[in-house]
Amino acid sequence: MKDATMNPRIERLFEHTKLLCFGRYVLTVPVDSRLAFGRDFPTLPNQAKDIEKVMKAERAKILAAEKTAEITYFGKGPAPNTWLIRSYMDDTAKKLELEGFRFYYLVGPHIFMDSDATAKSQKVTASSLLADAVETAKNLRAREPDEVPTDQGLCHEYGFTYDASFSSALSQVGLHMAALPDVVFSVESNQAASTRGSNGYGLLKLIDDRKREAGSSYPQLTTLREGKKNVHGWAGEESLVRYPDGTQEFEWMFIGESGNVARPARLDVTMHTKVASDRVGAAPASSLSDEEAIALWDKLFDGFKFRVAVPGAPADAVAIK
């Protein structure tokens, strides 16, 4: 990857940095930054002491949803510090042997939750679900927001899952920087997504399709930069545009191979300016000029890497050697 575009303001912003981790990745960011996790291990932070109350509420919810719902088990789970509710959502589910499993993992002060169901057609049995839960309980631990583990695995908002097998993962976060409150930089990695058919289209084709379908109603955008952008071996495409109201919308996409940890099926990165109350364009103005926005975009990509080595990833794509 080429050196980030140099800009004095952006360089000053990155004089003091830290690593923040999510999934298998890290970002190098200004020290006053934080991550907002999207799709992640469902967690009830600081509620481990309320586990019985949480489970009773879930049991009541299951039974209230359908008069033929049935709780088949309610109590301790198959591993230490785990709890479990087994249920049938209705009598049809019982006839089809579709039994729901809801696991609760008490990890430090937090409750991590997971759910699944038996399914004969997919060879998902009660025994396999219980075995998976034991494995999850063994590999899951609490993590402080700024802790960056050096083991193989996945960073969650409140925890870390040790994962030496490189199982499929989905990660989604938004980066917020205190010095630039209207700017949101977002990353989504989907290792298991399909790349067949239209799922394998690159960003520039998707944009051309949008323009063709919208015709004259397509917004009048100012293109700041567009084309191929190689990021640490991920040969993706980018489109950096500005809307008439001053909102800068930057997109980058890489299409890899389904199930490939080093070349995930899909990597999507976006950056929006002029964001307020989670709405793009709601802020009075962008805090960045076009040149500053491009420099920030390049700088953040320079520090977007795998946290530790994964099979097939080049050395310059790894943050912690």
PyMOL commands that set and color helices and strands:
alter all, ss='L'
color gray80, all
select helices_A, chain A and resi 8-13+48-65+91-95+120-122+126-139+197-200+203-217+290-302+315-317
alter helices_A, ss='H'
color red, helices_A
select strands_A, chain A and resi 17-22+25-30+33-37+43-44+70-76+82-88+100-107+110-117+140-142+153-155+159-162+170-177+180-190+222-231+234-242+248-255+266-272+275-276+279-280+305-306
alter strands_A, ss='S'
color yellow, strands_A
deselect
rebuild
show_as cartoon
